[in-house]
Amino acid sequence: MAGIGFELRKLLRKDSYFGLLRAYGYAGIISSGPWVLSILVIMAIGLLTLGLLPDRSQQIWQFLVSVTYLVAASLSLSGIAQLLFTRFVADRLFEKKDGTILPNLIGLLTMMNVLAAVIGFAVLYALFDGTPLLYRVEMFVGFVLLTNIWCITVFITGMKAYRQVLWAFFIGYAITFVLGMALRRYDLVGLLGGFVVGQGILFYILLFLVLRYYPGDSIAAFDIRHAKMTYRSLAFTGLFYNLGLWADKFLFWYNPATSEQVIGPLRASPIYDFPIFLAYLSIVPGMAVFLIRLETDFAERYDAYYNAVRGGDTLSHIELRLDRMVETVQQGVYDIFKIQGITVVALLLIAPSLIDWLGFSPYYVPLFNIDIVAVGMQVLFMAILNVIFYLDKLKIALGLCLLFLVSNVLLTLLSMYLGAIFYGYGFAISLMISSLAGLAFLDREFQKLTYQTFMLQRQG
């Protein structure tokens, strides 16, 4: 993300409030774009269709749940490849082998398409018997498409063409919305068909941008298969992180006491789903700060430190650059706390009115409140992981993501046992534990970073 962050930071140099708003606006949308825009568009389609066709509420509910499962499943599967391929691309760029990136992206998409197709076909064939054939086809295509989109966003966030990226997301989700509304008369298959077509167009727009900015020296390559060119632990890190994000949702979905059957094997938890997905809209301010203040500034300080090391600078200058890098992390974490904290407080104050305005029960308010806090902690956890990846402490990142997954499962089960008043606390506390553990690891690693840089050989 640092590449696009450097371009956005130029807007801050204009010393105007408009430049400030533009920079943070772009950063917020791009850094959280696919996730937040998808929530907004799907909620808009559901609410507008329900308003126009109130007698088809069951089909609308089936559409919302189907899309949620598509996003959850595709994010979990693509998590295997996202971090692994991000590191692969970073290493090739460092080696000045830019021409190998696009062929390996094509190779990665080929492998992920095959894997997604096999898993999607097996699940739909075994578990979705009795659902309409067209519905199963749309679910299959949507699953494969979303898996591709999550993989290709590795490149999108590294591009400096932030306006083109923003327009790509806007066009893709605008088409998704228009087609969804146009096809709503065909009930579930129409709504889902509009979503799938819109996502297909978004994927090809993103792929065109990648082809334009990353010319390759061959058609396809599969270098990512070679262990010496990749860090396999990153596959598990990405998988554990994404499973951790969805673990509490799946537990609520498949607990008969907190869920209901919607279509085929798909279940949903009306009491749990709406507050958490609405709370995710509050992630935008924190993600904007993360992109500009922490990701971009830290990348700059990180490069300065290691350039001093590689250039044979004096120890005092190297230590000075290390101090500045640590200060950047401290300031970035503080800014995330400050901005996301203001957002959380503001939403806590208006939560009852907001829930009432949306037409939902006031019983949602306590869960919505804790979900807002949890989402804010998630931004902090992401920022900590980002710094750990820069420091190349991959085992620590793996351990933190595994801690997040396990603690979310155990604490969510405990909250379900204790009763409705504790719903959501499992997700929030697991993120708090993981974030505090991450901060402790960072403090320890920074204290011995210079010693390790000079005295220890990096293990392969």
Salt bridges, closest charged atoms under 4 A:
GLU7 OE2 - LYS10 NZ 3.13
ASP91 OD1 - ARG87 NE 3.02
GLU95 OE1 - ARG92 NE 3.01
GLU95 OE1 - LYS97 NZ 3.72
ASP187 OD1 - ARG56 NH1 3.07
ASP248 OD1 - LYS249 NZ 3.32
ASP297 OD1 - ARG9 NH1 2.52
ASP297 OD2 - ARG293 NH1 3.29
GLU300 OE2 - ARG9 NH2 2.88
ASP313 OD1 - HIS317 ND1 3.12
ASP335 OD2 - ARG293 NE 2.90
ASP335 OD1 - LYS338 NZ 3.79
ASP392 OD1 - ARG87 NH1 2.65
ASP392 OD2 - ARG458 NH1 2.35
GLU445 OE1 - LYS393 NZ 3.45
GLU445 OE2 - ARG444 NH2 2.98
GLU445 OE2 - LYS448 NZ 3.98
